[in-house]
Amino acid sequence: MALSDSVTTCLSPPVHYMICKLGFEKKDTYDINNILSENGQVCWQAVTEHVCYLESDHSVDYIKSIRSLGPVCESVNLHFKSLTKEQFVIQYALWFHWTNYTELFLEVFDVLQYTQTTEVALGLMKLTSCLERALGDVYLLIGKDCPFLLRDLLASEQLAVIFGQAVMNVLRLFIGSPYGLNLRNVLWHGFASPQEIPAKYCAMLLFLTAGMGQLLQTYLLQTKCVLVHRPYAIFVSLEELDVFPDLNHETLSIAEELVKLSSFVLKTMLPFWMAALTAFKQSRYADCVILLLPQLEAGLRLLFTTTNKCPNRLLTAEPSALYTTFDEMLAKRLDNEVNQLPAVLEEPAMEFIWDFLNHQEGPRIRDRLSHGEINLEAFPRQVANQIVAFAITLLCRFSDEDMFAFKEHMVIKPLMNCASCYRSRFHPISRLKKQVLECMKSILLWPELPTVPEEHIQTIKGLEGNAEASALILMISEILSQLQQYMPQDCCSSDDPIDSVLTERLLTELCDTRICTLYSPRPVLEILVVLRKISTQCHQVSEQVIAGTELRYKQWMNKTLRSRQRHNYLRMLNSVKFLSPVLQLILVLITLELVNVHLVCKKNPFDYQQYLKFLKSVLQYTENLVTYTSPEKNKWDETMELTNKALIKIRKVSDRKLMLMQLAT
């Protein structure tokens, strides 16, 4: 990976020319008063007249337009530099309110005063993500579903109606079109180094955002509409994101040394890495992660191009071709060949990247940050800690230098150990394991539930069903005995197959089995969806039984139950005897199927459909259980009949050896 020293830019020649040279070709000085009225209004017509159009199809001529706007951007930059902070606040602060983050735009103004290149790039990344979020809110004034991609959002009819097509064309010169400067993408995907981003484009986007605030105010007054801001996404269950130990000052100092030595870091990008570590030390956690994510992408791209022997993929592609981004780098195949990067990164690192960036139920950190979905001021330290620690492990692993001393260092070694044994937490397989164990935990509470003394039950005439409940329990025992050959032997009991303590141990052991999560084929994902739904319904039944039992017991003791309700309560207690074993059986069944889930790909299409049909019938049974055990329905006798039919079906499928666990032997 000696490439990291020799690469001077990750921008292809046309993109480099577009960003670094094109807007500097016209040397004229431009009078700011042409585009800014005395009362501080942006004169949009004077701005939009710089947009040139192709004669052939009247679409925007990006080259001519950017060349023409170059001096205008320079003039805006100088104008901002001539203002004090107080003057800027008085003249512009009001026009940033529509973004729901005025402070950020005032912060970008401060950055422009000193033009420190790394800070300008960071400011632009934050500005573009915040602007995208705000434009999405505006879109929703008249549109239904906000487009996920900035490119589609800026090209939408809805924004053209509100701001005018000419204004949107100006904005697309800077962001959201691969034919323009495309500043957001070249920065967020780690292609641009700090010195390649002209500060005047950051100044111009600040200016355009204020101008759009003025246009929007006019629109809102005319239409009597109210702009509503969507709430920020919040990281839930932060404890699930805890992978690495907390980073201390010593670790960060070593990280700074590593950055300078590691061949994972492109030398032109070094300032970004140092700024990210500084931001972490200063408790600016969002800034740290915003700076670091594109650099992880750049480092992985370097690794990707080296391992797949395709150095040309290191550069940004032309607008007509594909960028090499995370999506391509993490894919299984590359142009009809196997992508070598996953094998080089190895499974734990791949799973970490998928978990933190891609899986729908994971934190999706990059998506949320780059699309402005997260409150930057409240960004959690825990999340930044994970990303920085993971980056440190990559710096150690992928380097031409001898990193042995670093890897064995007492503060780095624990990080390396955590990284090497990481297992996915947010893939549907991992989520199902979590669901199963939580459901079992709920069922284990049943024996502790308060219940009426046995002699009370005897006094009620006409209460039948004990024999039926016993028959169901016997059938459950028989099925579990049949399944024991597919279970770890230390978790089986020949005396009592329905021992809830043993069941919990069995489920824990099965859920600890490593199951491949990378590149799960479609049939596997389809089966997981059904298994997860079954597990959810089982948990719902358990929670309803707990709540119902506690409530009815209280009412029984307070003598507030009518005769019919007393009968119903006792039927419920009778049903609980077989409901606990049947739920345990289903949990064991779906967990054994989960452990063997990849074998579903061996089934032919007919067998696959039959198997899916069986799982859906189990799902239907659990959904009916949820209905019958709900406080509204309370149909306890019917649960017996339902359960009997379901158990007969399960036994039949087991006898025919149609289950995945049976394919494994």
GUGU-935364 format. One record per residue (C-alpha): residue in one letter; x, y, z. Coordinates in steps of 0.5 Angstrom, whole numbers. Each point is the difference from the previous one (the first is absolute). Layout:
N
r:A&east:X&north:Y&up:Z
...
This chain:
665
r:M&east:0&north:0&up:0
r:A&east:6&north:5&up:-1
r:L&east:-5&north:3&up:-5
r:S&east:-2&north:5&up:6
r:D&east:6&north:4&up:0
r:S&east:0&north:0&up:-8
r:V&east:-7&north:2&up:-1
r:T&east:-1&north:8&up:0
r:T&east:-7&north:1&up:-2
r:C&east:-6&north:-5&up:0
r:L&east:-4&north:5&up:-5
r:S&east:0&north:-3&up:-7
r:P&east:3&north:6&up:-5
r:P&east:-7&north:2&up:-2
r:V&east:-2&north:1&up:7
r:H&east:6&north:3&up:2
r:Y&east:-1&north:5&up:-5
r:M&east:-7&north:1&up:1
r:I&east:1&north:2&up:8
r:C&east:7&north:2&up:0
r:K&east:1&north:5&up:-6
r:L&east:-6&north:1&up:-4
r:G&east:-3&north:5&up:5
r:F&east:6&north:4&up:0
r:E&east:1&north:1&up:-8
r:K&east:-4&north:6&up:0
r:K&east:4&north:6&up:3
r:D&east:-5&north:5&up:0
r:T&east:-2&north:3&up:7
r:Y&east:-7&north:0&up:1
r:D&east:-4&north:5&up:4
r:I&east:-4&north:-3&up:6
r:N&east:-5&north:6&up:-1
r:N&east:-2&north:-3&up:-6
r:I&east:-3&north:-6&up:4
r:L&east:-1&north:3&up:7
r:S&east:-5&north:5&up:0
r:E&east:1&north:6&up:6
r:N&east:-5&north:-3&up:4
r:G&east:3&north:-7&up:0
r:Q&east:-4&north:-4&up:-5
r:V&east:3&north:-4&up:-5
r:C&east:-1&north:2&up:-7
r:W&east:-2&north:-7&up:-3
r:Q&east:0&north:2&up:-7
r:A&east:7&north:3&up:0
r:V&east:2&north:-7&up:3
r:T&east:-4&north:-4&up:-5
r:E&east:2&north:4&up:-6
r:H&east:7&north:-4&up:1
r:V&east:-3&north:-7&up:-2
r:C&east:1&north:-1&up:-7
r:Y&east:-4&north:-5&up:-4
r:L&east:2&north:-5&up:-6
r:E&east:-3&north:2&up:-6
r:S&east:-1&north:-8&up:-2
r:D&east:-5&north:-1&up:6
r:H&east:0&north:6&up:4
r:S&east:2&north:-4&up:6
r:V&east:6&north:3&up:5
r:D&east:7&north:1&up:-3
r:Y&east:3&north:-1&up:6
r:I&east:7&north:2&up:-3
r:K&east:-2&north:7&up:-2
r:S&east:-4&north:1&up:6
r:I&east:5&north:-2&up:5
r:R&east:5&north:4&up:-4
r:S&east:-4&north:6&up:0
r:L&east:-2&north:0&up:7
r:G&east:7&north:-1&up:3
r:P&east:1&north:8&up:1
r:V&east:-7&north:0&up:3
r:C&east:2&north:-5&up:5
r:E&east:7&north:4&up:1
r:S&east:-4&north:6&up:1
r:V&east:-5&north:-3&up:6
r:N&east:6&north:-3&up:3
r:L&east:4&north:7&up:1
r:H&east:-7&north:3&up:2
r:F&east:-1&north:-5&up:6
r:K&east:8&north:1&up:2
r:S&east:-2&north:8&up:0
r:L&east:-5&north:-1&up:5
r:T&east:0&north:-1&up:8
r:K&east:-3&north:-5&up:3
r:E&east:-5&north:5&up:3
r:Q&east:-2&north:3&up:-7
r:F&east:-1&north:-7&up:-3
r:V&east:-4&north:-2&up:5
r:I&east:-5&north:6&up:-1
r:Q&east:0&north:-1&up:-7
r:Y&east:0&north:-7&up:-1
r:A&east:-2&north:-4&up:6
r:L&east:-8&north:1&up:-1
r:W&east:1&north:-4&up:-7
r:F&east:3&north:-6&up:3
r:H&east:-6&north:-2&up:5
r:W&east:-3&north:-4&up:-6
r:T&east:5&north:-5&up:1
r:N&east:-1&north:-1&up:7
r:Y&east:7&north:1&up:2
r:T&east:2&north:7&up:-1
r:E&east:6&north:-1&up:5
r:L&east:3&north:-5&up:-5
r:F&east:0&north:6&up:-6
r:L&east:3&north:5&up:5
r:E&east:6&north:-5&up:2
r:V&east:1&north:-1&up:-8
r:F&east:1&north:8&up:0
r:D&east:5&north:0&up:5
r:V&east:4&north:-6&up:-3
r:L&east:0&north:4&up:-7
r:Q&east:4&north:6&up:4
r:Y&east:6&north:-4&up:1
r:T&east:-1&north:-5&up:-6
r:Q&east:4&north:-6&up:3
r:T&east:-1&north:-5&up:-5
r:T&east:-3&north:-6&up:4
r:E&east:-5&north:4&up:4
r:V&east:-2&north:3&up:-7
r:A&east:-1&north:-7&up:-2
r:L&east:-4&north:-2&up:6
r:G&east:-4&north:6&up:0
r:L&east:-2&north:-2&up:-7
r:M&east:-2&north:-7&up:2
r:K&east:-4&north:2&up:6
r:L&east:-3&north:6&up:-4
r:T&east:-2&north:-5&up:-6
r:S&east:-3&north:-5&up:5
r:C&east:-4&north:5&up:4
r:L&east:-3&north:4&up:-7
r:E&east:-2&north:-7&up:-3
r:R&east:-4&north:-1&up:7
r:A&east:-3&north:7&up:-1
r:L&east:-2&north:-1&up:-7
r:G&east:-3&north:-7&up:1
r:D&east:-5&north:4&up:5
r:V&east:-1&north:5&up:-5
r:Y&east:-2&north:-5&up:-5
r:L&east:-5&north:-3&up:5
r:L&east:-4&north:6&up:0
r:I&east:-3&north:-2&up:-7
r:G&east:3&north:-7&up:-1
r:K&east:-1&north:-7&up:3
r:D&east:6&north:-4&up:1
r:C&east:7&north:4&up:0
r:P&east:5&north:-3&up:-5
r:F&east:6&north:-4&up:4
r:L&east:5&north:3&up:-5
r:L&east:2&north:7&up:0
r:R&east:0&north:0&up:-8
r:D&east:-7&north:-2&up:0
r:L&east:-2&north:5&up:5
r:L&east:3&north:6&up:-4
r:A&east:-3&north:-3&up:-6
r:S&east:-7&north:0&up:3
r:E&east:-6&north:4&up:-3
r:Q&east:-2&north:1&up:7
r:L&east:6&north:4&up:2
r:A&east:0&north:4&up:-7
r:V&east:-7&north:2&up:1
r:I&east:2&north:3&up:7
r:F&east:7&north:3&up:-2
r:G&east:0&north:1&up:-7
r:Q&east:3&north:-5&up:-5
r:A&east:6&north:5&up:-2
r:V&east:1&north:0&up:8
r:M&east:1&north:-7&up:0
r:N&east:4&north:0&up:-6
r:V&east:5&north:4&up:3
r:L&east:0&north:-4&up:7
r:R&east:1&north:-6&up:-5
r:L&east:7&north:3&up:-3
r:F&east:3&north:-1&up:7
r:I&east:-4&north:-6&up:3
r:G&east:-4&north:-6&up:-2
r:S&east:2&north:-1&up:-7
r:P&east:6&north:-4&up:-2
r:Y&east:1&north:5&up:-6
r:G&east:1&north:6&up:4
r:L&east:5&north:1&up:6
r:N&east:-4&north:-6&up:4
r:L&east:4&north:3&up:6
r:R&east:-4&north:-4&up:5
r:N&east:1&north:-7&up:-3
r:V&east:8&north:1&up:-1
r:L&east:0&north:2&up:7
r:W&east:-4&north:-5&up:3
r:H&east:3&north:-6&up:-4
r:G&east:7&north:2&up:2
r:F&east:2&north:2&up:-7
r:A&east:2&north:8&up:2
r:S&east:6&north:1&up:4
r:P&east:0&north:7&up:4
r:Q&east:4&north:4&up:-5
r:E&east:-5&north:-2&up:-6
r:I&east:-6&north:4&up:3
r:P&east:0&north:7&up:-2
r:A&east:-3&north:4&up:6
r:K&east:-4&north:5&up:-5
r:Y&east:-4&north:-6&up:-1
r:C&east:-2&north:-1&up:7
r:A&east:-1&north:8&up:1
r:M&east:-5&north:-1&up:-7
r:L&east:-4&north:-5&up:3
r:L&east:-1&north:4&up:7
r:F&east:-2&north:6&up:-4
r:L&east:-5&north:-5&up:-4
r:T&east:-3&north:-3&up:6
r:A&east:-2&north:7&up:3
r:G&east:-3&north:2&up:-7
r:M&east:-4&north:-6&up:0
r:G&east:-2&north:2&up:7
r:Q&east:-3&north:6&up:-3
r:L&east:-3&north:-3&up:-6
r:L&east:-3&north:-5&up:5
r:Q&east:-3&north:5&up:5
r:T&east:-4&north:4&up:-6
r:Y&east:-3&north:-7&up:-2
r:L&east:-2&north:-2&up:7
r:L&east:-3&north:7&up:1
r:Q&east:-4&north:-1&up:-7
r:T&east:-2&north:-7&up:1
r:K&east:-2&north:1&up:8
r:C&east:4&north:-7&up:0
r:V&east:4&north:-1&up:6
r:L&east:7&north:-4&up:0
r:V&east:1&north:-6&up:4
r:H&east:6&north:-3&up:2
r:R&east:1&north:-7&up:0
r:P&east:3&north:-3&up:7
r:Y&east:7&north:-2&up:0
r:A&east:1&north:-8&up:0
r:I&east:3&north:-2&up:7
r:F&east:5&north:-6&up:2
r:V&east:-4&north:-5&up:4
r:S&east:3&north:-5&up:4
r:L&east:7&north:3&up:0
r:E&east:2&north:-6&up:4
r:E&east:-1&north:-4&up:-6
r:L&east:6&north:4&up:-3
r:D&east:5&north:-1&up:5
r:V&east:5&north:-4&up:-3
r:F&east:7&north:3&up:2
r:P&east:2&north:3&up:6
r:D&east:0&north:7&up:2
r:L&east:6&north:4&up:-4
r:N&east:5&north:4&up:5
r:H&east:5&north:5&up:-1
r:E&east:5&north:-5&up:-1
r:T&east:-3&north:-4&up:-5
r:L&east:-2&north:6&up:-4
r:S&east:8&north:3&up:0
r:I&east:2&north:-7&up:-3
r:A&east:-6&north:0&up:-5
r:E&east:3&north:7&up:-2
r:E&east:7&north:-4&up:-1
r:L&east:-3&north:-5&up:-4
r:V&east:-4&north:4&up:-5
r:K&east:7&north:3&up:-2
r:L&east:3&north:-7&up:-1
r:S&east:-6&north:-4&up:-3
r:S&east:0&north:-1&up:-7
r:F&east:-8&north:-1&up:1
r:V&east:0&north:8&up:0
r:L&east:1&north:4&up:-7
r:K&east:5&north:5&up:2
r:T&east:-4&north:6&up:-3
r:M&east:-5&north:-2&up:5
r:L&east:4&north:0&up:6
r:P&east:-3&north:7&up:2
r:F&east:-7&north:-3&up:1
r:W&east:2&north:-6&up:4
r:M&east:4&north:5&up:5
r:A&east:-6&north:5&up:0
r:A&east:-5&north:-6&up:2
r:L&east:5&north:-3&up:6
r:T&east:0&north:8&up:2
r:A&east:-7&north:0&up:0
r:F&east:-1&north:-6&up:4
r:K&east:4&north:3&up:5
r:Q&east:-4&north:6&up:0
r:S&east:-6&north:-4&up:1
r:R&east:-3&north:3&up:-7
r:Y&east:-2&north:-7&up:-1
r:A&east:-4&north:1&up:-7
r:D&east:6&north:4&up:-3
r:C&east:4&north:-6&up:2
r:V&east:-4&north:-5&up:-4
r:I&east:-2&north:4&up:-6
r:L&east:8&north:1&up:-1
r:L&east:1&north:-7&up:1
r:L&east:-5&north:-4&up:-4
r:P&east:2&north:3&up:-7
r:Q&east:7&north:-2&up:2
r:L&east:-2&north:-7&up:2
r:E&east:-3&north:0&up:-7
r:A&east:6&north:3&up:-3
r:G&east:5&north:-5&up:4
r:L&east:-5&north:-6&up:-2
r:R&east:0&north:2&up:-7
r:L&east:8&north:0&up:0
r:L&east:0&north:-7&up:3
r:F&east:-6&north:-2&up:-5
r:T&east:4&north:2&up:-6
r:T&east:6&north:-3&up:2
r:T&east:-3&north:-7&up:2
r:N&east:-4&north:0&up:-7
r:K&east:6&north:3&up:-4
r:C&east:-4&north:6&up:-3
r:P&east:4&north:6&up:2
r:N&east:-5&north:4&up:-5
r:R&east:-6&north:-1&up:5
r:L&east:4&north:5&up:5
r:L&east:-2&north:6&up:-4
r:T&east:-7&north:3&up:0
r:A&east:-3&north:-2&up:-7
r:E&east:-3&north:4&up:-5
r:P&east:-7&north:2&up:1
r:S&east:-2&north:-5&up:-5
r:A&east:3&north:-6&up:4
r:L&east:0&north:-3&up:7
r:Y&east:3&north:3&up:6
r:T&east:4&north:-6&up:4
r:T&east:-4&north:1&up:7
r:F&east:-1&north:-4&up:6
r:D&east:-6&north:-3&up:-4
r:E&east:5&north:-3&up:-5
r:M&east:5&north:-1&up:4
r:L&east:-4&north:-5&up:5
r:A&east:-3&north:-3&up:-6
r:K&east:1&north:-8&up:-1
r:R&east:2&north:1&up:-7
r:L&east:3&north:5&up:-4
r:D&east:-1&north:0&up:-8
r:N&east:-1&north:-8&up:0
r:E&east:6&north:-1&up:5
r:V&east:0&north:-2&up:7
r:N&east:1&north:7&up:4
r:Q&east:7&north:-2&up:4
r:L&east:-1&north:6&up:5
r:P&east:-5&north:-4&up:5
r:A&east:5&north:-6&up:0
r:V&east:6&north:5&up:2
r:L&east:-4&north:4&up:5
r:E&east:-3&north:-7&up:3
r:E&east:-7&north:-1&up:3
r:P&east:0&north:4&up:6
r:A&east:2&north:6&up:-3
r:M&east:-5&north:-1&up:-6
r:E&east:-5&north:-1&up:5
r:F&east:2&north:6&up:4
r:I&east:-1&north:5&up:-6
r:W&east:-6&north:-3&up:-2
r:D&east:-3&north:0&up:7
r:F&east:2&north:8&up:1
r:L&east:-1&north:2&up:-7
r:N&east:-5&north:-4&up:-4
r:H&east:-5&north:-5&up:4
r:Q&east:-7&north:3&up:0
r:E&east:-1&north:-1&up:8
r:G&east:7&north:2&up:1
r:P&east:2&north:8&up:2
r:R&east:2&north:1&up:-8
r:I&east:4&north:5&up:2
r:R&east:3&north:3&up:-6
r:D&east:-7&north:0&up:-3
r:R&east:-3&north:4&up:5
r:L&east:6&north:5&up:1
r:S&east:0&north:1&up:-7
r:H&east:-7&north:1&up:-1
r:G&east:-1&north:5&up:6
r:E&east:-4&north:-5&up:4
r:I&east:4&north:1&up:6
r:N&east:0&north:6&up:5
r:L&east:8&north:1&up:0
r:E&east:0&north:3&up:7
r:A&east:-2&north:-6&up:3
r:F&east:4&north:-5&up:-4
r:P&east:2&north:-5&up:6
r:R&east:7&north:-1&up:2
r:Q&east:-1&north:-8&up:0
r:V&east:-2&north:0&up:-8
r:A&east:7&north:4&up:-1
r:N&east:4&north:-4&up:4
r:Q&east:-2&north:-6&up:-4
r:I&east:2&north:3&up:-7
r:V&east:6&north:3&up:3
r:A&east:2&north:-7&up:3
r:F&east:-2&north:-4&up:-6
r:A&east:4&north:5&up:-4
r:I&east:6&north:-1&up:4
r:T&east:0&north:-8&up:-1
r:L&east:0&north:1&up:-7
r:L&east:6&north:5&up:0
r:C&east:4&north:-6&up:4
r:R&east:-2&north:-5&up:-5
r:F&east:1&north:3&up:-6
r:S&east:7&north:3&up:-1
r:D&east:6&north:-2&up:-3
r:E&east:4&north:2&up:6
r:D&east:1&north:-5&up:6
r:M&east:-5&north:2&up:4
r:F&east:1&north:-6&up:5
r:A&east:2&north:5&up:6
r:F&east:-6&north:4&up:-1
r:K&east:-5&north:-6&up:0
r:E&east:3&north:-3&up:6
r:H&east:0&north:7&up:4
r:M&east:-4&north:-1&up:6
r:V&east:-6&north:5&up:-2
r:I&east:0&north:-2&up:-7
r:K&east:0&north:-8&up:1
r:P&east:-7&north:0&up:3
r:L&east:-3&north:4&up:-6
r:M&east:3&north:-5&up:-5
r:N&east:-3&north:-6&up:4
r:C&east:-7&north:3&up:0
r:A&east:1&north:1&up:-7
r:S&east:2&north:-7&up:-2
r:C&east:-6&north:-3&up:4
r:Y&east:-5&north:5&up:-2
r:R&east:-7&north:-3&up:-2
r:S&east:-6&north:3&up:-4
r:R&east:-5&north:3&up:5
r:F&east:-5&north:3&up:-5
r:H&east:0&north:-5&up:-6
r:P&east:-7&north:-3&up:0
r:I&east:3&north:-7&up:3
r:S&east:3&north:4&up:6
r:R&east:-7&north:3&up:1
r:L&east:-3&north:-6&up:0
r:K&east:4&north:-3&up:5
r:K&east:-1&north:6&up:5
r:Q&east:-7&north:-1&up:-1
r:V&east:0&north:-7&up:1
r:L&east:4&north:1&up:7
r:E&east:-5&north:6&up:2
r:C&east:-6&north:-4&up:-1
r:M&east:3&north:-6&up:4
r:K&east:1&north:5&up:5
r:S&east:-7&north:2&up:0
r:I&east:-3&north:-7&up:1
r:L&east:5&north:-2&up:6
r:L&east:-4&north:5&up:4
r:W&east:-6&north:-4&up:-1
r:P&east:1&north:-5&up:6
r:E&east:1&north:6&up:5
r:L&east:-7&north:3&up:-2
r:P&east:-5&north:0&up:6
r:T&east:-5&north:-5&up:-1
r:V&east:-7&north:-2&up:4
r:P&east:1&north:-6&up:5
r:E&east:-2&north:-7&up:-4
r:E&east:-6&north:-1&up:5
r:H&east:-3&north:6&up:-3
r:I&east:0&north:-3&up:-6
r:Q&east:-3&north:-6&up:2
r:T&east:-6&north:4&up:3
r:I&east:-2&north:2&up:-7
r:K&east:-5&north:-5&up:-4
r:G&east:1&north:-1&up:-7
r:L&east:7&north:1&up:-1
r:E&east:3&north:-5&up:-5
r:G&east:6&north:0&up:-4
r:N&east:5&north:-3&up:5
r:A&east:1&north:-6&up:-4
r:E&east:0&north:4&up:-7
r:A&east:6&north:4&up:3
r:S&east:3&north:-6&up:2
r:A&east:-1&north:-3&up:-7
r:L&east:3&north:6&up:-3
r:I&east:6&north:0&up:4
r:L&east:2&north:-7&up:-1
r:M&east:0&north:1&up:-8
r:I&east:4&north:6&up:1
r:S&east:5&north:-5&up:4
r:E&east:0&north:-5&up:-5
r:I&east:2&north:5&up:-6
r:L&east:5&north:3&up:5
r:S&east:3&north:-7&up:1
r:Q&east:0&north:-1&up:-8
r:L&east:4&north:7&up:-1
r:Q&east:5&north:-2&up:6
r:Q&east:5&north:-3&up:-5
r:Y&east:1&north:6&up:-4
r:M&east:1&north:4&up:7
r:P&east:7&north:0&up:4
r:Q&east:0&north:-6&up:5
r:D&east:2&north:4&up:6
r:C&east:-7&north:4&up:-1
r:C&east:-5&north:-6&up:0
r:S&east:-3&north:-4&up:5
r:S&east:-3&north:-7&up:-1
r:D&east:-5&north:1&up:6
r:D&east:-3&north:7&up:-1
r:P&east:1&north:3&up:-7
r:I&east:-4&north:6&up:2
r:D&east:4&north:2&up:5
r:S&east:0&north:8&up:0
r:V&east:7&north:1&up:3
r:L&east:3&north:-5&up:-5
r:T&east:-4&north:3&up:-6
r:E&east:4&north:7&up:2
r:R&east:7&north:-3&up:0
r:L&east:-2&north:-4&up:-6
r:L&east:-2&north:7&up:-4
r:T&east:6&north:3&up:3
r:E&east:5&north:-5&up:-3
r:L&east:-4&north:0&up:-6
r:C&east:0&north:8&up:-1
r:D&east:8&north:0&up:2
r:T&east:1&north:-4&up:-7
r:R&east:3&north:4&up:-5
r:I&east:-4&north:0&up:-6
r:C&east:3&north:4&up:-6
r:T&east:-4&north:7&up:-1
r:L&east:4&north:2&up:-6
r:Y&east:-3&north:0&up:-7
r:S&east:-7&north:-4&up:2
r:P&east:-3&north:-2&up:-6
r:R&east:-7&north:2&up:-1
r:P&east:-4&north:-7&up:2
r:V&east:4&north:1&up:7
r:L&east:-2&north:7&up:1
r:E&east:-8&north:-2&up:-2
r:I&east:1&north:-6&up:5
r:L&east:3&north:5&up:6
r:V&east:-6&north:5&up:-1
r:V&east:-5&north:-6&up:1
r:L&east:4&north:-3&up:6
r:R&east:0&north:7&up:3
r:K&east:-7&north:2&up:-1
r:I&east:-1&north:-7&up:4
r:S&east:4&north:2&up:6
r:T&east:-3&north:7&up:0
r:Q&east:-7&north:-3&up:1
r:C&east:3&north:-5&up:5
r:H&east:2&north:5&up:4
r:Q&east:-6&north:4&up:0
r:V&east:-4&north:-6&up:2
r:S&east:5&north:-1&up:6
r:E&east:-1&north:8&up:2
r:Q&east:-8&north:-1&up:-1
r:V&east:0&north:-6&up:5
r:I&east:4&north:3&up:5
r:A&east:-4&north:7&up:0
r:G&east:-7&north:-4&up:0
r:T&east:2&north:-5&up:6
r:E&east:3&north:6&up:4
r:L&east:-7&north:4&up:-1
r:R&east:-5&north:-6&up:1
r:Y&east:4&north:-2&up:6
r:K&east:-1&north:7&up:3
r:Q&east:-7&north:0&up:-2
r:W&east:-1&north:-7&up:3
r:M&east:3&north:2&up:7
r:N&east:-4&north:6&up:0
r:K&east:-6&north:-4&up:-2
r:T&east:-2&north:5&up:-6
r:L&east:-1&north:-6&up:-5
r:R&east:-7&north:-2&up:-2
r:S&east:-2&north:-7&up:-1
r:R&east:2&north:-1&up:-7
r:Q&east:7&north:4&up:1
r:R&east:2&north:-5&up:5
r:H&east:-2&north:-6&up:-4
r:N&east:4&north:4&up:-6
r:Y&east:6&north:1&up:5
r:L&east:1&north:-7&up:2
r:R&east:-1&north:-2&up:-7
r:M&east:6&north:4&up:-1
r:L&east:4&north:-3&up:5
r:N&east:-1&north:-7&up:-3
r:S&east:2&north:3&up:-7
r:V&east:7&north:3&up:3
r:K&east:2&north:-7&up:2
r:F&east:0&north:-2&up:-7
r:L&east:2&north:7&up:-3
r:S&east:7&north:0&up:3
r:P&east:2&north:-6&up:-3
r:V&east:-3&north:1&up:-7
r:L&east:4&north:7&up:0
r:Q&east:6&north:-3&up:2
r:L&east:-1&north:-6&up:-5
r:I&east:-1&north:6&up:-6
r:L&east:6&north:4&up:3
r:V&east:5&north:-7&up:0
r:L&east:-3&north:-1&up:-7
r:I&east:1&north:6&up:-3
r:T&east:7&north:1&up:3
r:L&east:2&north:-7&up:-3
r:E&east:-2&north:2&up:-7
r:L&east:4&north:7&up:1
r:V&east:6&north:-4&up:2
r:N&east:-1&north:-4&up:-7
r:V&east:-3&north:6&up:-4
r:H&east:5&north:0&up:-5
r:L&east:-2&north:-7&up:-2
r:V&east:-6&north:3&up:-3
r:C&east:4&north:1&up:-6
r:K&east:0&north:-7&up:-1
r:K&east:-7&north:-1&up:-1
r:N&east:-3&north:-1&up:-7
r:P&east:-6&north:6&up:-2
r:F&east:-5&north:-5&up:2
r:D&east:2&north:-2&up:7
r:Y&east:2&north:7&up:1
r:Q&east:-7&north:2&up:-1
r:Q&east:-3&north:-6&up:4
r:Y&east:5&north:2&up:6
r:L&east:-2&north:8&up:0
r:K&east:-7&north:-2&up:0
r:F&east:1&north:-5&up:6
r:L&east:4&north:6&up:4
r:K&east:-6&north:5&up:-2
r:S&east:-5&north:-5&up:3
r:V&east:4&north:0&up:6
r:L&east:0&north:8&up:0
r:Q&east:-8&north:0&up:-1
r:Y&east:0&north:-5&up:6
r:T&east:4&north:5&up:4
r:E&east:-4&north:6&up:-3
r:N&east:-7&north:-3&up:2
r:L&east:3&north:-1&up:7
r:V&east:2&north:7&up:1
r:T&east:-8&north:1&up:-2
r:Y&east:-3&north:-5&up:5
r:T&east:5&north:2&up:6
r:S&east:-2&north:7&up:-1
r:P&east:-4&north:4&up:6
r:E&east:-5&north:1&up:-5
r:K&east:-1&north:-7&up:-3
r:N&east:2&north:-4&up:6
r:K&east:-2&north:-7&up:-4
r:W&east:4&north:-5&up:4
r:D&east:-4&north:-6&up:-2
r:E&east:1&north:2&up:-7
r:T&east:8&north:0&up:1
r:M&east:0&north:-8&up:2
r:E&east:-3&north:-1&up:-7
r:L&east:4&north:4&up:-4
r:T&east:6&north:-3&up:4
r:N&east:-2&north:-7&up:-2
r:K&east:0&north:2&up:-7
r:A&east:6&north:3&up:0
r:L&east:4&north:-5&up:4
r:I&east:-3&north:-6&up:-5
r:K&east:3&north:4&up:-6
r:I&east:7&north:1&up:3
r:R&east:0&north:-7&up:2
r:K&east:-2&north:-2&up:-8
r:V&east:6&north:5&up:-2
r:S&east:5&north:-3&up:4
r:D&east:-2&north:-7&up:-2
r:R&east:1&north:2&up:-7
r:K&east:7&north:2&up:2
r:L&east:-2&north:7&up:-4
r:M&east:4&north:4&up:5
r:L&east:6&north:4&up:-1
r:M&east:3&north:-4&up:6
r:Q&east:-1&north:-6&up:-3
r:L&east:3&north:2&up:-6
r:A&east:7&north:1&up:4
r:T&east:0&north:-8&up:2
